[in-house]
Amino acid sequence: MSEIKVNKITPKQNCTQVTLGDSGDTFVIPSGATITNNGTAAGFGATGAASWDTTVKTSGFTAVSGVGYFVNTTSGAITVTLPASPSAGDVVAVKDYANTFDTNNVTLARNGSNIGGSAIDATLSTEGLAVTLVYVDATKGWLVTDSGLQSESPTAQYIVATGGTITCCGDYKIHTFTGPGTFTVCSVGNPTGSTSVDYLVVAGGGGGGTDQGGGAGAGGYRESPGTASGCYSVSPIAGGTAITATVTSYPIVVGSGGTGASLSPALATQGSNSSALGIISTGGGIGGTYPTSPSTNLNGGPGGSGGGGGGNCSVSPGGTGNTPPTSPAQGTNGSTTPAGPAFYGGSGGGATGAGASNCTGGTGATSSITGSSVNRAGGGGGRSTPTPAGVPYGGGAFSAPTGPSSNGTVNTGGGGGAGGAGSPSCSGGAGGSGIVIIRYKFQ
């Protein structure tokens, strides 16, 4: 390798420039070397560019043109004195190193020159601020040509929220509401972190019919697809989109289960709706009742899932599920009363399966949104003879061949079971209350 040492390169007569190397060549500046413009550090004479000094400043100092400084005001306010007698094109930059300019300010001492056309010192008091100043002339002096905040950089920020019972599953937070409450979003984060939440909203199950009645329908079941806070399994009927969070308080309603029918009065009640984040799930439909009087409701009622038809020697229709309609469907239909001569009752619909003709309630839906797989929103069993009908899924209740039935499981939205034959203790079971679960990435 050849080496040439000179003190100065002067262009030949009548020339105004010196060319170093050829197109495509690379010039390497040794570590510690400084490129200057008339003795002042600069980027090959470019105006408005600063070379950053990475030695953090923790006390007052006088800035040098062409240099940017990281200033740490953790211990107190600092004064940065701008260069005296600056020339047009001189540049100085300052950056808040510890995000403390809002607590302990930086004063830019003008040192005889105007700042923005005013003969007063400037104060930097915004957290995370970076500012670049260029000297223009005696009238305006130092002018800000560039500024920004650290918060504008693409670092990950996450949703921060309160409400309900909060648990964690890895990098995800889960807010569980088993009763009314408020989900309060304090910060919405950014796309690099998290901006949206997944949800599961289950309404209260319906009440079962009495005296050889029908099983009740499960509460409506609505679940987002899990894409916003993955690593868990959603149910087959999950759909729609996650909810983009905003800084606000969202009221949470958790529906109660409907009451089971009795001989006086005869009718059951529908489960109550649950709602969160603008999502509404409809309460489960009631189970039909054996016609012991003209006022008795024989048919299964509509709802999130429909109730089963009442038991008798003729066929009674079950209630319609997914009422009102949602997409994906929030539930299924209750079953029609099996044909006589036995006094069977129809069974209630569940989230994923309609009421069965063998008096078994419709199947619920399984999700692991809380970190564990749980089946919810199963239909209540219809009255069977002579043994109880099994209800294997989702908190829906068993029916009873004689006497009162069982209730849907609390906080599953399961439908109440049908009451058996006999009087007066042949009431239908109550529906299980609903639940609301919200999940998002928090770290």
C-alpha positions as CSV (number, residue, x, y, z in Angstrom):
1,M,0.0,0.0,0.0
2,S,1.4,3.4,-1.0
3,E,1.2,6.4,1.3
4,I,1.3,10.1,0.3
5,K,1.7,12.8,3.0
6,V,0.9,16.4,2.2
7,N,-0.1,19.5,4.2
8,K,-2.3,21.1,1.6
9,I,-3.8,20.4,-1.8
10,T,-4.3,23.5,-3.9
11,P,-6.3,23.5,-7.2
12,K,-4.3,24.5,-10.3
13,Q,-4.8,27.9,-11.7
14,N,-8.3,28.8,-13.0
15,C,-9.8,25.8,-11.2
16,T,-12.3,26.0,-8.3
17,Q,-12.4,22.4,-7.2
18,V,-10.2,19.4,-6.4
19,T,-11.3,15.9,-7.3
20,L,-10.3,13.1,-5.0
21,G,-10.5,9.6,-6.4
22,D,-12.9,8.2,-9.0
23,S,-16.6,7.3,-9.0
24,G,-17.3,4.4,-6.7
25,D,-14.2,4.9,-4.5
26,T,-14.5,4.9,-0.7
27,F,-12.7,7.3,1.7
28,V,-12.1,5.9,5.2
29,I,-11.9,8.4,8.0
30,P,-9.7,7.0,10.8
31,S,-11.2,6.7,14.3
32,G,-10.8,9.9,16.2
33,A,-10.3,12.0,13.1
34,T,-12.6,15.1,12.6
35,I,-13.7,16.7,9.4
36,T,-13.9,20.5,9.8
37,N,-15.1,23.5,7.9
38,N,-12.8,26.4,8.6
39,G,-11.8,24.8,11.9
40,T,-15.4,23.9,12.9
41,A,-16.7,20.3,13.0
42,A,-19.2,19.8,10.1
43,G,-20.4,17.2,7.7
44,F,-18.2,18.2,4.6
45,G,-19.6,21.7,4.9
46,A,-23.3,20.7,4.9
47,T,-25.5,23.3,6.6
48,G,-27.9,22.0,9.3
49,A,-26.1,18.7,10.1
50,A,-24.6,17.9,13.5
51,S,-22.2,15.3,14.5
52,W,-23.4,13.9,17.9
53,D,-21.1,13.8,20.9
54,T,-22.0,10.6,22.8
55,T,-20.5,11.8,26.1
56,V,-23.6,12.6,28.0
57,K,-23.7,16.1,29.5
58,T,-24.8,16.3,33.2
59,S,-23.9,20.0,33.9
60,G,-23.9,23.3,32.1
61,F,-21.5,23.8,29.1
62,T,-20.9,26.0,26.0
63,A,-21.9,24.3,22.8
64,V,-19.6,24.1,19.8
65,S,-21.1,24.6,16.3
66,G,-21.6,21.4,14.3
67,V,-22.1,19.2,17.4
68,G,-25.2,17.6,18.9
69,Y,-25.4,16.9,22.7
70,F,-27.2,14.3,24.8
71,V,-28.2,16.2,28.0
72,N,-29.2,14.5,31.2
73,T,-31.1,16.7,33.6
74,T,-32.0,14.0,36.1
75,S,-30.1,15.8,38.9
76,G,-31.2,19.3,38.0
77,A,-31.7,22.0,35.4
78,I,-28.9,22.6,33.0
79,T,-27.9,25.7,30.9
80,V,-26.5,25.1,27.4
81,T,-24.8,28.3,26.2
82,L,-24.9,28.7,22.4
83,P,-21.7,29.6,20.5
84,A,-20.6,33.3,20.6
85,S,-20.4,35.3,17.3
86,P,-21.8,32.5,15.2
87,S,-21.6,32.4,11.4
88,A,-24.5,31.6,9.1
89,G,-24.9,27.9,8.8
90,D,-23.6,27.1,12.2
91,V,-25.6,24.3,13.9
92,V,-26.2,23.0,17.4
93,A,-28.5,20.1,18.5
94,V,-29.7,19.0,21.9
95,K,-31.5,15.8,22.9
96,D,-33.2,14.9,26.2
97,Y,-31.2,11.9,27.3
98,A,-33.2,10.7,30.3
99,N,-36.7,12.0,29.4
100,T,-36.5,14.5,32.2
101,F,-36.7,17.9,30.4
102,D,-40.3,18.3,31.7
103,T,-39.0,17.9,35.3
104,N,-35.7,19.8,35.1
105,N,-35.6,22.1,32.1
106,V,-32.7,23.0,29.8
107,T,-32.1,26.7,29.2
108,L,-30.5,27.7,25.9
109,A,-28.5,30.8,26.7
110,R,-28.4,33.0,23.6
111,N,-24.9,34.4,24.3
112,G,-25.5,37.6,22.4
113,S,-27.5,36.3,19.5
114,N,-31.3,36.2,18.9
115,I,-33.2,32.9,19.1
116,G,-36.1,32.9,16.7
117,G,-35.9,36.6,16.3
118,S,-36.1,37.4,20.0
119,A,-33.4,38.6,22.3
120,I,-34.3,36.1,25.1
121,D,-33.1,32.8,26.2
122,A,-35.1,29.7,25.3
123,T,-36.4,26.9,27.6
124,L,-36.7,23.2,26.6
125,S,-39.3,21.6,28.8
126,T,-40.9,18.7,26.8
127,E,-40.1,15.2,27.9
128,G,-38.0,13.3,25.3
129,L,-37.4,16.4,23.1
130,A,-34.7,16.6,20.5
131,V,-34.1,20.0,18.8
132,T,-31.7,21.2,16.1
133,L,-30.9,25.0,15.7
134,V,-29.2,26.7,12.7
135,Y,-27.8,30.2,12.9
136,V,-29.2,32.2,9.9
137,D,-28.4,35.9,10.4
138,A,-28.4,38.7,13.0
139,T,-32.2,39.3,12.6
140,K,-33.5,35.9,13.4
141,G,-30.4,34.4,14.9
142,W,-30.8,30.7,15.8
143,L,-33.8,29.0,14.2
144,V,-35.2,25.6,14.9
145,T,-35.0,23.5,11.8
146,D,-35.9,20.1,13.2
147,S,-37.5,18.7,16.4
148,G,-39.1,15.5,17.6
149,L,-40.1,13.4,20.6
150,Q,-38.8,10.0,21.7
151,S,-42.4,8.8,21.9
152,E,-42.7,9.2,18.1
153,S,-40.1,6.5,17.5
154,P,-41.5,3.0,16.8
155,T,-40.8,1.4,20.2
156,A,-43.4,-1.1,21.5
157,Q,-46.2,0.3,23.7
158,Y,-49.0,-1.7,25.1
159,I,-52.6,-1.4,26.2
160,V,-53.0,-0.6,29.9
161,A,-56.4,-1.3,31.4
162,T,-58.2,-2.0,34.7
163,G,-61.4,-3.8,35.7
164,G,-62.7,-7.2,36.6
165,T,-60.4,-10.0,37.9
166,I,-57.0,-9.7,36.2
167,T,-54.8,-12.7,35.5
168,C,-51.8,-13.2,33.3
169,C,-51.0,-15.9,30.7
170,G,-47.5,-15.3,29.4
171,D,-47.4,-11.9,27.7
172,Y,-51.2,-11.6,27.9
173,K,-53.5,-10.1,30.4
174,I,-57.0,-11.5,30.9
175,H,-59.9,-9.5,32.6
176,T,-62.7,-11.7,33.8
177,F,-66.1,-10.3,34.7
178,T,-68.5,-12.6,36.5
179,G,-70.8,-9.7,37.3
180,P,-71.3,-6.1,36.2
181,G,-68.3,-3.8,36.1
182,T,-66.2,-1.4,34.0
183,F,-63.3,-2.1,31.7
184,T,-61.2,1.1,31.7
185,V,-58.5,1.6,29.1
186,C,-55.8,4.0,30.3
187,S,-53.5,3.7,27.3
188,V,-54.0,2.2,23.8
189,G,-50.4,1.4,23.0
190,N,-49.2,1.3,19.3
191,P,-49.1,-1.3,16.5
192,T,-45.6,-2.5,17.5
193,G,-47.0,-3.4,20.9
194,S,-50.8,-3.8,21.1
195,T,-53.8,-1.7,20.1
196,S,-56.8,-4.2,20.2
197,V,-58.4,-6.8,22.5
198,D,-60.0,-10.2,22.1
199,Y,-63.2,-11.0,23.9
200,L,-65.7,-13.7,24.9
201,V,-69.2,-12.6,25.8
202,V,-71.7,-15.2,27.0
203,A,-75.3,-14.3,28.1
204,G,-77.3,-15.9,30.8
205,G,-79.0,-19.3,30.0
206,G,-82.8,-19.6,29.9
207,G,-85.0,-21.2,32.6
208,G,-86.3,-24.7,32.0
209,G,-89.9,-25.7,31.6
210,T,-92.0,-27.4,34.3
211,D,-94.0,-30.7,34.5
212,Q,-92.6,-32.8,31.7
213,G,-91.2,-29.6,30.1
214,G,-88.5,-28.6,27.7
215,G,-84.9,-27.8,28.5
216,A,-83.8,-24.2,28.2
217,G,-81.5,-22.7,25.6
218,A,-78.0,-21.6,26.4
219,G,-77.1,-17.9,26.5
220,G,-75.7,-16.4,23.3
221,Y,-72.0,-17.1,22.8
222,R,-69.8,-14.5,20.9
223,E,-66.0,-14.7,20.6
224,S,-63.4,-12.9,18.6
225,P,-61.0,-14.8,16.4
226,G,-58.0,-14.6,18.8
227,T,-55.7,-12.8,16.4
228,A,-55.0,-9.8,18.7
229,S,-53.8,-11.9,21.6
230,G,-52.8,-15.3,20.2
231,C,-51.5,-18.5,21.8
232,Y,-54.9,-19.9,22.7
233,S,-57.6,-22.0,21.1
234,V,-60.8,-20.3,20.1
235,S,-64.2,-22.1,19.6
236,P,-65.4,-23.2,16.2
237,I,-67.9,-20.3,16.1
238,A,-65.3,-17.5,16.9
239,G,-65.4,-14.8,14.2
240,G,-65.6,-11.1,13.4
241,T,-62.7,-9.0,14.4
242,A,-60.9,-7.9,17.6
243,I,-61.9,-4.6,19.1
244,T,-59.6,-1.6,18.6
245,A,-59.2,-0.1,22.1
246,T,-59.7,3.6,22.8
247,V,-58.9,5.5,26.0
248,T,-62.3,5.3,27.7
249,S,-64.4,3.3,30.2
250,Y,-66.5,0.4,28.7
251,P,-69.5,-0.7,30.8
252,I,-69.6,-4.5,31.3
253,V,-73.0,-6.3,31.7
254,V,-73.1,-9.9,32.7
255,G,-76.5,-11.5,32.2
256,S,-78.2,-13.5,34.9
257,G,-79.8,-16.9,34.3
258,G,-83.5,-17.1,33.7
259,T,-85.7,-18.6,36.4
260,G,-87.2,-22.1,35.9
261,A,-90.9,-22.6,35.4
262,S,-93.2,-23.7,38.2
263,L,-96.9,-24.7,38.3
264,S,-97.8,-21.3,39.6
265,P,-96.9,-19.3,37.6
266,A,-96.1,-21.7,34.9
267,L,-93.7,-19.8,32.7
268,A,-90.0,-19.7,32.9
269,T,-88.0,-16.5,32.1
270,Q,-85.4,-15.9,29.4
271,G,-81.8,-15.4,30.4
272,S,-80.5,-11.8,30.4
273,N,-78.2,-10.3,27.8
274,S,-74.5,-9.8,28.4
275,S,-72.6,-7.0,26.7
276,A,-69.1,-5.5,26.4
277,L,-67.1,-3.4,24.0
278,G,-70.3,-3.0,21.8
279,I,-70.8,-6.7,21.6
280,I,-74.2,-8.0,22.7
281,S,-75.0,-11.7,23.4
282,T,-78.7,-12.5,23.9
283,G,-80.1,-14.5,26.8
284,G,-81.1,-18.1,26.3
285,G,-84.7,-19.1,25.4
286,I,-87.1,-20.7,27.9
287,G,-88.0,-24.3,27.9
288,G,-91.6,-25.1,27.0
289,T,-94.1,-26.5,29.5
290,Y,-96.7,-29.3,29.6
291,P,-100.2,-27.8,28.9
292,T,-101.7,-28.1,32.4
293,S,-103.8,-25.0,31.8
294,P,-104.8,-22.8,28.8
295,S,-102.3,-20.2,29.8
296,T,-99.3,-22.5,29.7
297,N,-96.5,-21.8,27.2
298,L,-96.0,-25.0,25.4
299,N,-93.4,-24.0,22.8
300,G,-89.7,-23.4,23.4
301,G,-88.7,-19.7,23.5
302,P,-86.3,-17.9,21.1
303,G,-83.0,-16.5,22.3
304,G,-79.2,-16.8,21.9
305,S,-80.0,-20.5,21.8
306,G,-83.6,-21.7,21.6
307,G,-85.4,-23.6,24.3
308,G,-86.9,-27.1,23.8
309,G,-90.6,-27.7,23.2
310,G,-92.8,-28.8,26.1
311,G,-93.6,-32.4,26.7
312,N,-96.9,-33.9,25.8
313,C,-98.5,-36.4,23.5
314,S,-98.2,-34.1,20.5
315,V,-95.3,-32.4,18.8
316,S,-94.3,-28.9,20.1
317,P,-91.7,-26.8,18.3
318,G,-88.5,-25.7,19.9
319,G,-87.4,-22.1,20.0
320,T,-85.3,-20.4,17.4
321,G,-81.6,-19.8,18.3
322,N,-79.4,-16.9,17.1
323,T,-82.3,-14.5,17.7
324,P,-81.6,-11.7,16.9
325,P,-79.2,-12.9,14.3
326,T,-75.4,-12.4,14.5
327,S,-72.6,-13.5,12.3
328,P,-71.2,-15.9,13.2
329,A,-74.3,-17.3,14.8
330,Q,-74.4,-16.9,18.6
331,G,-76.4,-20.2,19.2
332,T,-78.6,-22.9,17.8
333,N,-82.3,-24.0,17.9
334,G,-84.0,-25.9,20.6
335,S,-85.4,-29.3,19.7
336,T,-89.0,-30.1,18.9
337,T,-90.8,-32.4,21.3
338,P,-90.2,-36.0,20.4
339,A,-93.3,-37.7,19.1
340,G,-95.6,-39.5,21.7
341,P,-96.9,-41.5,23.3
342,A,-94.2,-40.9,26.0
343,F,-94.2,-37.5,27.8
344,Y,-90.8,-36.3,26.7
345,G,-89.7,-32.7,26.5
346,G,-87.5,-31.1,23.9
347,S,-83.9,-30.1,24.8
348,G,-82.4,-26.6,24.7
349,G,-79.9,-25.6,22.0
350,G,-76.2,-25.0,22.8
351,A,-73.6,-22.7,21.3
352,T,-72.4,-25.2,18.7
353,G,-75.1,-27.9,18.7
354,A,-78.9,-27.9,18.5
355,G,-81.0,-29.6,21.1
356,A,-81.0,-33.3,20.6
357,S,-84.1,-35.5,20.1
358,N,-83.0,-37.8,22.9
359,C,-83.6,-35.1,25.5
360,T,-79.9,-34.2,25.7
361,G,-79.1,-30.5,25.6
362,G,-77.1,-29.0,22.7
363,T,-73.3,-28.9,22.9
364,G,-71.5,-25.8,24.0
365,A,-68.3,-24.2,22.8
366,T,-64.7,-24.6,24.1
367,S,-62.2,-21.8,24.4
368,S,-58.9,-21.4,26.2
369,I,-59.0,-17.6,26.3
370,T,-58.2,-17.7,30.0
371,G,-55.3,-20.1,29.5
372,S,-57.4,-23.2,30.3
373,S,-59.9,-24.9,28.1
374,V,-63.5,-24.4,29.3
375,N,-66.7,-25.4,27.7
376,R,-69.6,-23.0,28.0
377,A,-73.1,-22.3,26.8
378,G,-74.5,-25.8,26.7
379,G,-78.3,-26.4,26.3
380,G,-80.5,-27.7,29.1
381,G,-81.8,-31.3,28.9
382,G,-85.5,-32.0,28.1
383,R,-87.6,-34.1,30.4
384,S,-87.0,-37.8,29.8
385,T,-88.6,-41.0,31.1
386,P,-87.6,-42.8,33.2
387,T,-84.0,-41.7,33.7
388,P,-82.2,-38.3,33.7
389,A,-80.9,-37.1,30.3
390,G,-77.1,-36.5,30.2
391,V,-75.9,-33.0,29.3
392,P,-72.1,-33.4,28.8
393,Y,-71.2,-29.9,27.6
394,G,-71.1,-26.3,28.5
395,G,-72.8,-26.0,31.9
396,G,-76.3,-27.0,30.7
397,A,-78.4,-28.7,33.3
398,F,-79.6,-32.3,33.5
399,S,-83.3,-32.9,33.3
400,A,-85.1,-35.0,35.9
401,P,-87.7,-37.8,35.3
402,T,-89.6,-36.7,38.4
403,G,-89.4,-33.7,40.7
404,P,-87.4,-30.5,40.2
405,S,-84.6,-30.2,37.7
406,S,-81.0,-29.0,38.1
407,N,-79.7,-25.5,37.3
408,G,-77.3,-24.4,34.6
409,T,-73.7,-23.9,35.9
410,V,-72.9,-20.4,37.1
411,N,-70.9,-18.2,34.7
412,T,-71.2,-20.6,31.8
413,G,-74.5,-19.4,30.3
414,G,-75.8,-23.0,30.4
415,G,-79.5,-23.6,30.0
416,G,-81.7,-24.8,32.9
417,G,-82.9,-28.4,32.8
418,A,-86.6,-29.4,32.4
419,G,-88.7,-30.3,35.4
420,G,-90.0,-33.9,35.7
421,A,-93.5,-35.2,36.1
422,G,-95.3,-34.7,39.4
423,S,-96.7,-31.9,41.5
424,P,-96.0,-29.6,43.1
425,S,-92.1,-30.1,43.0
426,C,-91.6,-30.3,39.3
427,S,-90.1,-26.9,38.6
428,G,-87.6,-26.3,35.8
429,G,-84.0,-25.4,36.5
430,A,-82.6,-21.9,36.4
431,G,-80.2,-20.9,33.7
432,G,-76.5,-20.3,34.5
433,S,-75.3,-16.7,34.6
434,G,-73.1,-15.5,31.8
435,I,-69.5,-14.2,31.7
436,V,-67.4,-11.6,29.9
437,I,-63.6,-12.1,29.3
438,I,-61.3,-9.6,27.6
439,R,-57.7,-10.5,26.6
440,Y,-54.8,-8.4,25.2
441,K,-51.0,-8.4,24.9
442,F,-49.4,-6.3,27.7
443,Q,-45.7,-6.9,27.3
